[in-house]
């Protein structure tokens, strides 16, 4: 669709052509407990940094598009590269 990235559920534009994927997505942040009971934060043997739950949501329908637990100081989310099939 003209290089734009759309939500599969509601067709809301998540990124225009040339913008990073999920550029227009909403970001929800919170305590790691929101990731579920299987995820525990602050276990010193594994990580000393403060961590948080992050979720990228469609602004149109609030469908979760990306969920991660990351260090609070780590402001860069995962890079997503989308390519179009060659003709």
Long-range contacts (C-beta under 8 A, 24 or more apart in sequence): 3-84, 5-82, 7-58, 7-60, 7-61, 7-63, 7-65, 9-58, 9-61, 9-63, 10-58, 10-60, 10-61, 10-63, 11-60, 12-58, 12-59, 12-60, 12-61, 14-58, 14-65, 20-79, 20-80, 21-80, 21-81, 21-82, 22-56, 22-65, 22-66, 22-77, 22-80, 24-59, 25-56, 25-57, 25-58, 25-59, 25-65, 25-66, 26-56, 26-57, 26-58, 26-59, 26-62, 27-54, 27-55, 27-56, 27-57, 28-54, 28-55, 28-56, 28-57, 29-53, 29-54, 29-55, 32-69, 35-67, 35-69, 39-69, 41-69, 47-71, 49-73
